[in-house]
Amino acid sequence: MGEEEYRPWVPFIGMFLSIFVSNWSGALLPWRVIQLPHGELAAPTNDINTTVALALLTSVAYFYSGLHKRGFSYFGKYIQPTPVLLPINILEDFTKPLSLSFRLFGNILADELVVAVLVSLVPLIVPVPMMLLGLFTSAIQALISATLAAAYIGESMEGHH
């Protein structure tokens, strides 16, 4: 397949940058070090609703790209190589967004919880390396999410499953 067929999906995969930059707020601004009058700053992806929304957008893009590229013959992939696999192939389409959302949510939330515990125990010395690790974690999670989204869209546009 040519590069031109994938080019329209580059802005969608650009969600990597939005996830990457938005997660920095939780990693760069430690809890309780900077007092805010109404709440705390945190990465938006430590909320399950945000990650589920991103995963559902990826699923919509996945189905749209497959239907746009192959038409209704796209649904033939569900009975390939044998119709016995229909339930498993349908289940696969439910597990993809579930996996995307829980992976991003769990890793970012775990990172923020570790930093929160360390900030409460040793306020200024120990959490700094963990916050830097949080920058690395947010970059890796953004890259994984974008890579999986691109792989799912590419898979739906190809002829084989």
Backbone as CSV, one residue per row, in Angstrom:
resi,resn,N_x,N_y,N_z,CA_x,CA_y,CA_z,C_x,C_y,C_z
1,MET,0.844,-1.176,0.000,0.000,0.000,0.000,0.886,1.234,0.000
2,GLY,0.435,2.232,-0.700,1.223,3.439,-0.821,1.121,4.341,0.392
3,GLU,2.089,5.227,0.478,2.130,6.172,1.590,0.938,7.122,1.573
4,GLU,0.425,7.423,0.379,-0.686,8.359,0.240,-1.943,7.860,0.934
5,GLU,-2.114,6.566,1.033,-3.311,6.014,1.653,-3.314,6.225,3.161
6,TYR,-2.153,6.328,3.754,-2.062,6.511,5.198,-1.959,7.968,5.607
7,ARG,-1.615,8.842,4.671,-1.391,10.253,4.980,-2.577,10.936,5.673
8,PRO,-3.836,10.647,5.303,-4.946,11.319,6.005,-5.036,10.976,7.491
9,TRP,-4.398,9.910,7.915,-4.488,9.492,9.311,-3.379,10.067,10.172
10,VAL,-2.445,10.778,9.589,-1.332,11.349,10.362,-1.825,12.333,11.424
11,PRO,-2.770,13.240,11.126,-3.243,14.126,12.203,-3.909,13.361,13.349
12,PHE,-4.623,12.309,13.044,-5.238,11.532,14.112,-4.176,10.883,14.988
13,ILE,-3.139,10.359,14.366,-2.060,9.745,15.134,-1.277,10.822,15.883
14,GLY,-1.461,12.080,15.480,-0.849,13.195,16.199,-1.372,13.340,17.616
15,MET,-2.361,12.509,17.978,-2.825,12.523,19.367,-1.673,12.183,20.303
16,PHE,-0.621,11.595,19.754,0.588,11.341,20.535,1.045,12.623,21.217
17,LEU,1.051,13.715,20.481,1.528,14.973,21.051,0.595,15.487,22.138
18,SER,-0.710,15.352,21.935,-1.631,15.846,22.956,-1.536,15.010,24.233
19,ILE,-1.407,13.699,24.105,-1.245,12.852,25.290,0.082,13.166,25.967
20,PHE,1.120,13.297,25.168,2.448,13.562,25.697,2.492,14.874,26.480
21,VAL,1.995,15.951,25.886,2.059,17.266,26.526,1.111,17.347,27.721
22,SER,-0.080,16.771,27.597,-1.034,16.871,28.705,-0.585,16.061,29.923
23,ASN,0.137,14.993,29.710,0.617,14.202,30.842,1.750,14.886,31.594
24,TRP,2.365,15.872,30.981,3.457,16.573,31.657,2.960,17.352,32.868
25,SER,1.710,17.768,32.865,1.218,18.545,34.011,1.282,17.718,35.287
26,GLY,1.004,16.426,35.184,1.087,15.570,36.363,2.515,15.226,36.734
27,ALA,3.390,15.174,35.750,4.771,14.782,36.021,5.631,15.970,36.458
28,LEU,5.373,17.146,35.915,6.218,18.297,36.228,5.778,19.066,37.461
29,LEU,4.500,19.010,37.765,4.003,19.781,38.901,3.592,18.829,40.013
30,PRO,4.504,18.554,40.942,4.205,17.569,41.984,3.085,18.038,42.902
31,TRP,2.384,17.058,43.428,1.261,17.337,44.315,1.763,17.933,45.622
32,ARG,1.041,18.904,46.120,1.262,19.556,47.407,2.531,20.406,47.465
33,VAL,3.326,20.471,46.434,4.476,21.363,46.439,4.017,22.750,46.015
34,ILE,3.150,22.802,45.004,2.552,24.056,44.567,1.090,24.015,45.010
35,GLN,0.724,24.880,45.931,-0.636,24.896,46.447,-1.543,25.668,45.491
36,LEU,-2.635,25.055,45.097,-3.630,25.694,44.257,-4.885,25.922,45.098
37,PRO,-5.585,27.029,44.876,-6.748,27.307,45.722,-7.907,26.322,45.538
38,HIS,-8.062,25.763,44.353,-9.208,24.888,44.092,-8.763,23.588,43.455
39,GLY,-8.121,22.715,44.214,-7.774,21.404,43.689,-6.311,21.266,43.342
40,GLU,-6.023,20.241,42.614,-4.659,19.892,42.233,-4.578,19.734,40.719
41,LEU,-3.401,19.904,40.185,-3.176,19.623,38.770,-2.786,18.162,38.617
42,ALA,-3.315,17.539,37.600,-2.981,16.144,37.343,-3.072,15.904,35.843
43,ALA,-2.463,14.842,35.412,-2.546,14.469,33.998,-3.993,14.095,33.681
44,PRO,-4.518,14.555,32.561,-5.904,14.216,32.219,-6.102,12.728,31.953
45,THR,-5.041,12.021,31.621,-5.192,10.596,31.345,-5.176,9.746,32.606
46,ASN,-5.142,10.379,33.778,-5.322,9.585,34.988,-6.812,9.464,35.323
47,ASP,-7.656,9.935,34.428,-9.104,9.773,34.529,-9.532,8.752,33.477
48,ILE,-10.233,7.727,33.910,-10.627,6.644,33.006,-11.518,7.153,31.875
49,ASN,-12.298,8.212,32.123,-13.181,8.747,31.087,-12.396,9.297,29.897
50,THR,-11.287,9.946,30.179,-10.459,10.492,29.103,-9.846,9.376,28.266
51,THR,-9.315,8.371,28.917,-8.667,7.297,28.161,-9.687,6.455,27.403
52,VAL,-10.874,6.267,27.971,-11.919,5.534,27.244,-12.353,6.336,26.022
53,ALA,-12.468,7.651,26.162,-12.842,8.483,25.016,-11.793,8.397,23.907
54,LEU,-10.520,8.438,24.268,-9.460,8.307,23.263,-9.501,6.933,22.597
55,ALA,-9.747,5.899,23.383,-9.808,4.547,22.827,-11.028,4.381,21.923
56,LEU,-12.156,4.964,22.290,-13.345,4.884,21.430,-13.157,5.667,20.139
57,LEU,-12.457,6.802,20.216,-12.131,7.535,18.993,-11.254,6.689,18.075
58,THR,-10.331,5.965,18.668,-9.493,5.074,17.878,-10.326,3.972,17.246
59,SER,-11.295,3.445,17.981,-12.159,2.400,17.423,-13.010,2.929,16.277
60,VAL,-13.531,4.133,16.437,-14.318,4.738,15.353,-13.431,4.933,14.125
61,ALA,-12.216,5.419,14.348,-11.282,5.606,13.231,-10.922,4.268,12.593
62,TYR,-10.781,3.247,13.407,-10.462,1.902,12.936,-11.562,1.380,12.006
63,PHE,-12.814,1.475,12.456,-13.923,1.003,11.624,-14.119,1.881,10.394
64,TYR,-14.005,3.182,10.566,-14.186,4.085,9.438,-13.144,3.836,8.355
65,SER,-11.895,3.665,8.756,-10.845,3.450,7.748,-11.067,2.145,7.004
66,GLY,-11.482,1.108,7.712,-11.747,-0.170,7.055,-12.930,-0.094,6.113
67,LEU,-14.008,0.551,6.551,-15.191,0.684,5.697,-14.923,1.614,4.518
68,HIS,-14.170,2.663,4.749,-13.852,3.604,3.677,-12.971,2.953,2.615
69,LYS,-12.031,2.152,3.053,-11.083,1.526,2.130,-11.692,0.331,1.394
70,ARG,-12.416,-0.540,2.143,-12.872,-1.795,1.543,-14.386,-1.925,1.422
71,GLY,-15.123,-0.949,1.902,-16.581,-1.036,1.827,-17.107,-2.093,2.784
72,PHE,-18.282,-2.621,2.468,-18.886,-3.608,3.365,-18.178,-4.956,3.321
73,SER,-17.279,-5.144,2.371,-16.481,-6.373,2.383,-15.517,-6.386,3.573
74,TYR,-15.379,-5.246,4.228,-14.563,-5.154,5.438,-15.051,-6.137,6.500
75,PHE,-16.360,-6.314,6.608,-16.918,-7.192,7.627,-16.678,-8.667,7.324
76,GLY,-16.169,-8.981,6.147,-15.804,-10.351,5.822,-14.650,-10.858,6.660
77,LYS,-13.897,-9.935,7.256,-12.768,-10.356,8.098,-13.229,-11.111,9.336
78,TYR,-14.471,-10.911,9.723,-14.971,-11.573,10.929,-15.176,-13.071,10.747
79,ILE,-15.341,-13.505,9.522,-15.552,-14.941,9.287,-14.346,-15.585,8.616
80,GLN,-13.212,-14.898,8.676,-11.990,-15.451,8.106,-11.126,-16.040,9.216
81,PRO,-10.506,-17.099,9.103,-10.485,-18.060,8.013,-11.668,-19.023,8.039
82,THR,-12.422,-19.022,9.149,-13.589,-19.890,9.228,-14.688,-19.163,10.017
83,PRO,-15.956,-19.381,9.678,-17.039,-18.706,10.405,-17.114,-19.069,11.890
84,VAL,-16.463,-20.151,12.281,-16.456,-20.541,13.696,-15.774,-19.463,14.546
85,LEU,-14.882,-18.705,13.952,-14.129,-17.678,14.687,-14.880,-16.355,14.815
86,LEU,-16.124,-16.285,14.349,-16.897,-15.048,14.414,-16.964,-14.466,15.828
87,PRO,-17.323,-15.239,16.853,-17.376,-14.637,18.202,-16.021,-14.122,18.688
88,ILE,-14.972,-14.822,18.372,-13.635,-14.395,18.808,-13.225,-13.121,18.085
89,ASN,-13.527,-13.027,16.794,-13.181,-11.826,16.038,-13.994,-10.620,16.502
90,ILE,-15.237,-10.828,16.889,-16.040,-9.728,17.436,-15.493,-9.324,18.799
91,LEU,-15.141,-10.296,19.602,-14.580,-10.013,20.918,-13.277,-9.218,20.801
92,GLU,-12.516,-9.491,19.770,-11.268,-8.763,19.552,-11.522,-7.268,19.381
93,ASP,-12.611,-6.916,18.683,-12.908,-5.501,18.485,-13.384,-4.816,19.761
94,PHE,-13.845,-5.576,20.745,-14.183,-4.996,22.041,-12.957,-4.880,22.935
95,THR,-12.023,-5.786,22.787,-10.851,-5.761,23.661,-9.818,-4.723,23.235
96,LYS,-9.805,-4.332,21.978,-8.829,-3.323,21.539,-9.014,-1.998,22.263
97,PRO,-10.220,-1.392,22.261,-10.336,-0.129,23.010,-10.212,-0.319,24.513
98,LEU,-10.648,-1.458,25.003,-10.512,-1.736,26.434,-9.037,-1.767,26.824
99,SER,-8.245,-2.439,26.026,-6.814,-2.529,26.284,-6.137,-1.164,26.171
100,LEU,-6.491,-0.411,25.132,-5.908,0.921,24.963,-6.217,1.815,26.153
101,SER,-7.460,1.813,26.587,-7.844,2.724,27.663,-7.236,2.315,29.004
102,PHE,-7.281,1.034,29.348,-6.740,0.614,30.635,-5.227,0.707,30.692
103,ARG,-4.565,0.489,29.584,-3.095,0.588,29.575,-2.667,2.019,29.879
104,LEU,-3.242,2.961,29.169,-2.866,4.358,29.363,-3.284,4.844,30.749
105,PHE,-4.509,4.546,31.141,-5.013,4.971,32.442,-4.191,4.375,33.585
106,GLY,-3.975,3.087,33.556,-3.291,2.409,34.652,-1.860,2.865,34.831
107,ASN,-1.136,3.009,33.752,0.273,3.390,33.868,0.441,4.830,34.337
108,ILE,-0.375,5.728,33.826,-0.265,7.129,34.243,-0.737,7.298,35.682
109,LEU,-1.836,6.646,36.040,-2.336,6.744,37.412,-1.333,6.151,38.405
110,ALA,-0.741,5.018,38.062,0.245,4.399,38.939,1.442,5.326,39.145
111,ASP,1.892,5.961,38.084,3.014,6.890,38.197,2.657,8.050,39.119
112,GLU,1.461,8.613,38.953,1.070,9.740,39.793,0.878,9.323,41.246
113,LEU,0.378,8.125,41.484,0.208,7.664,42.866,1.551,7.458,43.555
114,VAL,2.518,6.928,42.828,3.857,6.747,43.411,4.463,8.098,43.765
115,VAL,4.330,9.070,42.872,4.863,10.404,43.156,4.121,11.023,44.336
116,ALA,2.810,10.840,44.405,2.029,11.413,45.516,2.463,10.824,46.854
117,VAL,2.685,9.533,46.899,3.121,8.908,48.147,4.513,9.397,48.524
118,LEU,5.408,9.478,47.572,6.765,9.942,47.882,6.786,11.410,48.287
119,VAL,5.933,12.232,47.684,5.871,13.642,48.064,5.361,13.778,49.490
120,SER,4.414,12.934,49.885,3.897,13.025,51.246,4.897,12.492,52.278
121,LEU,5.731,11.536,51.883,6.721,10.984,52.813,7.970,11.846,52.914
122,VAL,8.549,12.171,51.798,9.776,12.968,51.748,9.531,14.084,50.738
123,PRO,9.071,15.236,51.192,8.523,16.235,50.289,9.421,16.761,49.171
124,LEU,10.691,16.984,49.367,11.443,17.682,48.329,12.615,16.922,47.737
125,ILE,13.082,15.844,48.328,14.321,15.222,47.867,14.053,14.012,46.976
126,VAL,13.332,13.046,47.471,13.155,11.780,46.764,12.253,11.896,45.527
127,PRO,11.176,12.688,45.544,10.254,12.671,44.400,10.817,13.239,43.096
128,VAL,11.874,14.039,43.157,12.382,14.663,41.932,12.788,13.622,40.885
129,PRO,13.566,12.582,41.223,13.863,11.568,40.200,12.611,10.830,39.727
130,MET,11.649,10.650,40.626,10.406,9.984,40.224,9.593,10.863,39.277
131,MET,9.645,12.171,39.478,8.937,13.067,38.562,9.602,13.044,37.191
132,LEU,10.911,12.967,37.161,11.604,12.851,35.877,11.264,11.526,35.204
133,LEU,11.140,10.490,36.010,10.702,9.209,35.474,9.276,9.320,34.939
134,GLY,8.459,10.161,35.563,7.103,10.408,35.085,7.089,11.034,33.698
135,LEU,8.050,11.903,33.418,8.172,12.462,32.067,8.452,11.357,31.054
136,PHE,9.353,10.474,31.429,9.682,9.354,30.561,8.478,8.428,30.387
137,THR,7.778,8.154,31.477,6.591,7.288,31.425,5.518,7.876,30.535
138,SER,5.271,9.178,30.668,4.242,9.805,29.836,4.626,9.771,28.361
139,ALA,5.908,9.930,28.069,6.351,9.859,26.678,6.179,8.452,26.122
140,ILE,6.547,7.453,26.898,6.413,6.067,26.445,4.951,5.694,26.251
141,GLN,4.083,6.085,27.186,2.664,5.748,27.068,2.017,6.452,25.885
142,ALA,2.398,7.691,25.624,1.880,8.396,24.454,2.341,7.711,23.171
143,LEU,3.595,7.304,23.136,4.120,6.613,21.962,3.417,5.275,21.748
144,ILE,3.193,4.518,22.820,2.518,3.230,22.695,1.084,3.415,22.209
145,SER,0.375,4.402,22.766,-1.009,4.640,22.343,-1.088,5.016,20.871
146,ALA,-0.209,5.906,20.440,-0.215,6.323,19.043,0.195,5.187,18.117
147,THR,1.164,4.397,18.532,1.614,3.270,17.720,0.517,2.226,17.572
148,LEU,-0.165,1.907,18.669,-1.260,0.942,18.595,-2.416,1.470,17.755
149,ALA,-2.736,2.761,17.888,-3.794,3.341,17.070,-3.424,3.254,15.592
150,ALA,-2.182,3.574,15.263,-1.734,3.481,13.871,-1.748,2.039,13.374
151,ALA,-1.365,1.109,14.214,-1.370,-0.303,13.823,-2.789,-0.797,13.585
152,TYR,-3.721,-0.400,14.439,-5.114,-0.828,14.273,-5.718,-0.240,13.004
153,ILE,-5.441,1.030,12.735,-5.965,1.655,11.519,-5.328,1.023,10.289
154,GLY,-4.026,0.796,10.328,-3.353,0.144,9.201,-3.863,-1.260,8.966
155,GLU,-4.119,-1.985,10.048,-4.643,-3.347,9.923,-6.023,-3.357,9.285
156,SER,-6.843,-2.376,9.636,-8.198,-2.349,9.065,-8.182,-1.977,7.591
157,MET,-7.135,-1.291,7.154,-7.052,-0.884,5.746,-6.421,-1.957,4.870
158,GLU,-5.728,-2.903,5.464,-5.097,-3.953,4.682,-6.100,-5.037,4.359
159,GLY,-5.774,-5.866,3.398,-6.678,-6.907,2.946,-6.729,-8.122,3.832
160,HIS,-5.706,-8.349,4.652,-5.693,-9.546,5.485,-5.876,-9.165,6.940
161,HIS,-6.159,-10.144,7.759,-6.444,-9.905,9.174,-5.319,-10.455,10.020
